[in-house]
């Protein structure tokens, strides 16, 4: 069994009160109803009284007083009630007066702003505990929390795949009017769940506590260390992704699989960090992870990413620490330039807002499914909107039968063979003429039908626009996608995969280079051409270079030389990690692996 505790928002814009209010009225008042004079929206109250009322109504599924049946009285003064198929247990006078009694007790404590305590006990699908076991489990959890004497309402819900029990309790004691301390409530409830699993022989579940081989409840060791406090505070106050979160998101999964496997050399671990534009270095007597864009920033302790990423645990496995691999190193007048053999797939940018990447992917898949359904609807409407046949088959058949009857009449009426043959020729000519006139008439009718605006076949874009006017969400999403695509198409086309990624700095005016001409596009890209051929595009944050390895060439850029050379190793050309410096700007080149001809 597991315990679920609804959490409050951490940005100060909401609370558990609003969460309970949302749960209680979201089905009756959907949020997409427009605000009009006829459809007045009454925002529910967030007072303690209204919150208790809505929570109790949600738990007992809005049961009416007539549908409530008393099942049994318990020795401790509580009783069980069946409310429209929902079995409840409470130590108040009744379900009808539970919210009023809780409000009366909570009103005696003015310091506690959130007297409602709500958690859920859930069992897996294969577990089917009895009602008495469920209520005993809920009461035991309240006892472990020190709330056994507090007012409560339990309700068993079986409307989902997992049987679960809602527990709503009043934090205020009915006699002392003191609020119970909820410190470490998650750990306390998890330990209570392990005790209940041991008592009723239920399948053990995950949590802060676990059972060992001797069926003793011990504290479960966390697989990964918790986030540093500085990183948590940075994300909380700045709403930006911290360096710790970026390293965890990009490196932890792959690094974990590598450390679990037969690790052979340090280069395997370095490759994970190099692809994320990071570097693993020694710091003092341990290891630290540095950002290659800003090496002077505070690094991340390697053991914070994974407990196995330490010198004491890796040196016995793969030997003494080795620095990140280098393919070639050379120096120029600006400093050392280093080229490595790993392609950068991402880099850390502290300007980006903190977002849930999994939620973004889920929304992206939902939009894709909605647009596929939109295309199927268009194909269906397109088939149904075919031009009618105008009964052409029957009209041609009727005309043909008419001339057939006239031919038979000629056979009977005209006895002279020559005159009969001549009459047949005349009928054949009239038949072809009538058929041609009918074809022209049908063609004109079809053209008139197509010419009518209501019968005109719509293109997919026009059809989507009409569906969007009707309020179709998928059509509106498709129009936005086309608008974004149009903006992307207006940008200057990419020149090559050879990209110099620039750090954040002030914009620099176009540079006059000997033998080069420059043009500025509307999207702000500066295009440098030589003899009418584009050689370089400066987009501000990135600089793209065309054919950097051609003839072992040298490209002049903003007064400095960037030498490009082919690096041969195992039949591949691998280049990455060139850094240039001019005043306060740093640049870095990253390109894909290209097989040599």
N, C-alpha and C positions, 0 to 999 in steps of 0.2 A: 504494500500500500504506500501511497505517496500523499504528501500534504501540499496544498497549493494555497499560498497567501497572496491575495491581490496587493500589488505594490502601488505606492503613491508616485506621482510624477516628481522628478527632482528639479524641475526648472521653476518651481514656485507658482506655476500658472493653474494648477489643479490640485486636488486632494482626493482622499478616499471618499469624502462626502459626495463630490461630483461624480466619482466613478459609480457609486451605488445608485445615485440619481439617474445616471445614464443607463445602467442595467435595467432599471425599473420602468423607464418610459420610452426606450428607443423603439420598441415594436409598435407602440401606439401612435407615436409622433415621429415619423421618419424625417431625416434632416433635409431631404431634397424638395420639400413642399415650399413653393414660393410664398413670400409674405404679401398677402392681399387683404383687403378689407373684409372679404367673405371668409377667408381662412385665417383666423386670428390664432397666433401661436402663443400659448400660455407657458412661460418658462416655469418649471417646477421650483418649489422652494428648497433651499439648501440648509434649512434650519435643522436642529437635532430632531425635533418632532416629526417633520416631514420625512427626514432621512430614515428614521426607524420605521415609519409607516411603510415607505416604499420597499425597504429591505424585507420586512415581514411579508408584504404582499408578494414580492418576488419569490421568496422561499416557499410559501404555501400555494403558489400558482394562482393568486387572486381568488382564493376560494370564498364563496359566499357563506354566511352563517348557517343557512339551511343545509349546506352540503357537508358540514362538519359533524363527525360522529365520534363520541368518546369511546376509546377502546379499553383502556384500563388505567387504574390508579396505581402508582408505585409507592413503596414504603417511604421513600425519601420526600414525598410530597409532590413529585412531578407526575405527569400523566401523559398518555399518548393519545393522539387524535388523528383520525383519517380525514383528510381534506381533499375531496375530489380525486382520490387515488394516490395522494401524496401523504405518506405516513410521517407525522411530526411528533416530537417530544419537547415539552417545555415545563419549566418549574414555575411559570407564572400562572395566574388564575385561568386564563384561556388564551387561545390564539387571537381572539377578537380584542382582548385588552392587553396583549403583550406589549405592543408599541407604546400604549399609554403608560403602562407601568414602568417601562424602561425610560420614557421621557421624564416621568416624575422623579425617578432616582437620579438620572443624569443632570437634571436641573439644579440639584443640590451641590454640584461641583462646577464652579465657573472657570476653573483653570484648565480643565481638560476640554479642548476644543473638538476632539474627535473621540467620542465615547464608544463608537461602534467598532467591534472587533469581529472580523469575518474571515474564516478560512474554510477550506474544502478538503475532505478526506476522500481519496479515490482509490479504487481497487482495480486490478487488471481484469481483462475479460474472462480469464479462466477462473477467477475467484468469485464465488457466490456466497458471501457471508449472510447469515440470518439477520433479521432486523434487530434482535436483541444484542447481537454481537456488534452491529454497527453503532447503536446508541451507547453501548458500554465503551466502545472505542472513543467516541466523541467525548463522553464524560471523563474518561481517563486522561485525554489530552487537556481538557480544561483543568483537571486536578493537577497535572504536571505544570501547567501555567500559573497555578495559584488562583484559579477562578472557579473553583468548584461551588462556592456559595453565591456566585453572581447569577444574574438573570440570563437565561439562554433560551434559544429555540433551535432545535435540530430538525432537519428534513431530509428524507431519503429520496433521491431522484433516480429513476430508472429510465429516463427518456434518452439516454445516450448509450454508446457501446460499453462504457465503463460505469459501473454502479458507483455513485458518489453521494456523500452526505455533506450538506451545507450546515455550518455552525455559525450562528450569529449570537454574540454574547455582548453584554454590557460591561465595559471596563470599570464602571463605577460600582463599588461595593454597596449593597443595599442598606447596611447598618453604619459603617464607618464613613461612607461617601468618599473613599479614597480610590484613586485610579491605579490600576495594576500596572506595574512596570513591564514593558514589552521588550526589554533588552534581551537579545539572543533568542527571540521567540522561535526563529526558524530551527536553530539547533535543538532547542528543547522539544519541539514537536517532532523533529526527525528521530530523536532518541526515543520518544514515546512510541513512534511507529515501529521501531525495531523491537521494542518490548512487546507490543501487541502482536507482531508477527511471530515472535517466539512463543507467546502464550497460546495463540490460536493455530499455530503451525501453518501460517500463511507463507507464501513465497516471498523471500527477502527482496527488497528493492533498494535502489541507490539513494544516497543521502549523506548527510554530514557524519552519520554514525553507521557502522557496519557490524556484522557478526563474524567472529573468527572461527577457526576450526573447532574450538572447544565450546562454541555457541555462547561466547562472551561478547557483550556489546562493547566495542572499542571505537575510538575516534578514527574516521576514515581520513587517510592522508590525501591531500590534494595532489593531483597529477602535476599541476603546474602552479608555480607561485602566484600570488595575487599581484595585481597591477601596482606599480609604485604610486605613492600618494601624490607626488608632483604631477604625474600623468593624469591621474583621475581629476585633480583640481583643475588642470589645464583644460580638459575636455568639458568639465562642468561649467567653468566661468567663460571660456572663450568660444565654446561650441565648435571646436576644431579638433581634427584627429591628431592625437599625440604621436610622438615618435615611437613610443612603446606599442601603441595599437597598430601602427603601420607595420612594424617588424613582426608582430604576432600574426597579422592578417596575411602577410606575404610569405613568411618563412617558416612558421611553426609547423604546419602540416607536413610539408616536404622534409623539413629537418627531423621531425619525429620518425618518419618512415626510414630515413637514412640511419639514424642512430639505433633503431631497432634491428636493422639488417647487419650484414657483415661489413662493417666500415673498414676500408683498406688504407686510405690515405687522407691527409688533411684537405686535399684539393676537392674532394666530394663535398665537404662542409662549406668550403669557400665558394663553390659554385652556386650554392643556394643564395648566399648573401650578395654575390656579384650580380646575379640576375635582378635583384631588387635594388641595385646601386648602393650596396652597403659593403662594409669591409670588417672582417673579424681580425682584431689585433690583440696583442698582449698589453695589459695595463697593470703595472705592479706585479703582483704574484698571481693574477687571474687573467680572464679574457673579457673583452668589451667589444661592443658593436658600434661602429662609427658610420655616420652619414657622409658619403663621399662628396656630396654637394657642399656640405658645411662641416668640414672635419674639425673645426674649432668648437662646435657645439658639444654639450654634455653627452657623452656616449651612454649606451644602455649596457648594464651588466649582463653578461652572457647567460648566467644562471637564471636571470629573470625570464628569459625566453624559454629555456628548457633546463631542468635540474641536472641533466646529464652533460650539458655543455660546459664543462669545467676542465681545467688542466689535470686535476687529480684523477678524473675518471676517463679522460681520453688519451692521456700520455701512455698509460699501460697498454692501451689497445692499439694505437697507431704510431707511437713513438713521439719524439720531441716535436714541439709546435713548429710549424712551417708557415711562413707568410703567404699571402695570396699569390697565385702563380702569375708570372709575367712572361709575355712572349718576346717583346723587344723593348728596349729602353734606349733613348738618345736624348741629348741635351741641345738646346739652342740658347739664344741670348735671352729668352724670356724665362728659362727654367727647364726643369725636367719634364719630358713628355713620355708617358707610359701607355703602351697599348696592350690590352689583355685579350683573351680569346673567349670571352663570354658576352653574349648579347644582353643588353639591359632591357628588361620587359616593363619596369615601372621604377619610379623614384618617389621619394618622400617630398611632399609639398605642404608646408604648414599653413598655407593660405586656404586650403580646401576645408569646407565645413564637414563636421562629423555626420556621417550618414550610415544607415543600415544597408550594407551592400546586398544582403540577402533579400531584404524587402524590395529593393530596387529591381533585382532580378525577377522576383515574383511578379511585380507589377508589369515588367517588360513581357514576361510570358503570358500574362493575362491579356495584355493589349494585343499580342500576336494572335492569340486564340480568337479574340473578339473580331479582329480584322479578317481572319480566315472565314469566320462565320458570316461576316458582312459580304465577302466575295461570293459565297454560296447563295446568299439571299439575292444578290444581283443576278447571278446566273439563272436562278429560278424565275425572277421577274422578267428577265430577258426572254426566256422560253415562253412564258405565258403571254408576252406582248407581241407574238408573231402576227404578221398580217393575215387577216382572214382570207379564205379561199374564194369568197363571193359566189359560192355554189357553181364554180366554173365547170366542174365535171358534169353535173346534171344539165347545165345549159347547153354544153356541146352535144351531149347525148340527145337532148330534145330536138336540137336543130338537125342533127343527123337523121333522127327518126322521121322528121318532117319531110326531108328530101327523099327518104326511102319510100314513104307512102306516095309521094308525088311520082316517083319512078314506077311504082306498081300501078298507079292510076294510068300512066302513059301506056303501059303494056296492055291494059284492057281497052282504053279508049281509042288509041291510034292503031289501025290495022295495017297500014302501009309500012313495010320494013324500013324503007329509006326515011320516011317522015318520023318513024319511031326512033331510028338511030340519031336523027338530027335533034329530036326533042330531048333525047338522053344527053347529048353533048351540051345543049342549052342548060339542062338541069345541073350538070356537072360544073359548068361555069358559074351558075348562080350559087351553087353550094360552096365553091371555093371563095366566092365573093362574100357570102354571108359569114363563112368561117373567119375570113380576114377581118370583117367588120366587128365580129364578136371579140376577136383577139384585141383589136384596138380599143374597143369599149372596156374590156377587162383591164387593159393596161392603164387606161385613163382613170378608172375607178380606183385602182391600186395607188396611182400617183396622188389622187385626191386624198386617199386615206393617209398616206405617208405625209402629205402636205399639212394635214391638220396638226396643230401643236399638241393636242392631247394624245395623239397616236404616234408621235415621233419617237424613234428609238433613242434612248439616252445613252451617252457614253458613261463609263464607270465614274469619272470625276463628277459629271453633272448629277448623276444619280445619287452619289454620296452627298453632294451639296443639298439635294432635296431631302434626303434622310436626316441630315444634320438640322435642317430647319424644323423638322418634326420633333427634335430633341433626342435623337438616337445618340447614345454615348459613344458607341464604336465609330460612328460616322464622324463625330466631332473629333475623336482621337485621330482618325485617319487624316482629316483636314489639317490638324496640327502637325502631324508627321510630314505631310507634303510641304507645309510652310517651312518647317525646319530643313527639309531637304533642299528647298529652293534657296534658302540662305547659305547652305553648304555649297551648292553649285555655283553661287556667285563668288565664292572665294577663289583665289588663285590656285590653279592645279598644282599638285605636289610634283616636285622635280625628280627626286630620287630617294632611295632609302638611306643615303648618307646624310645624317642630320647632326648638326651641332646644337646641343641643348644648352641654352644660356640661363644663367642664374638671374634672380630678380634684380633689376637695376633700372636706371633712367633710360629713356629712349635716346638713341643717337641718330643724328641726321645722316642722310646718304653721303657716302664717301666717294670722292672723285678718284677713280683708279685709272691709271694710264692704259689706254687700249680698251677700256670698258665704258659702256653707256648704261645709265640706270633709268628705270621707269618706276613710278609709284602707282600702284593700283588702288582701287577704291577701298579694298579691305585692309589697306595699310602695308601690304607687302611691297618690298623694294626688290625689283628684278634687275640683276646685272647681266648685261649681254656683251658678247664679244663677236664682232663680225656678224651680227644679227642672230646669234645662237645664245640661248640662255645658259649661263654658266653657274649662277648662284642666285638664291632667293632668300632675302632677309625678312623673316616674319616677326622679329622682335624677340620672342622667346625661343625660337629655333631658327637655324640657318641651314638651308639645304644646298648641297653641292653636287654638280653633275659630273660624272666620270672622273672621280678623284685619282684613279690609278692609271689613267691614260698617259702613256709615254713617260711614266715616272714624273708626272708634271708637278709644277709648283704653282700654287694659287695665292695670289696676293689678296689679302683681306684686311681692310682698314689699317694699312700701313705696315702689316707684319706678314711674314712668310709662313705658310702652312705646307710642309712637305708631305707628300703622300707616296707611300711605297708599298709594294706587295710583300706580304709576309707569307712564305710558304711553309706549311707544316702538315704532313700527312695528306698532301694533295688538296688542302683547303686554304683559302685566303681568309684569315680571321683578324679583324681589326676592331678595336673598341677601346675607349678610355683616353683619347687624346685630350689634353687640357691646355688651353691657351690663356694668357692673361694680358689684359690691357686696362690700365688704370684700375678700376674697382670691379671690372667685369670678368667673369670666369665662364668658360664654355667647355662643353664636353661632346665628343662625337661618339655616336653609337650606330652600328650598322649590322645588318643581317649577314649570316655566313653565306658566302658566294663561292661555289665550286669553280676552281680554275679551269679554263678551257684546255 
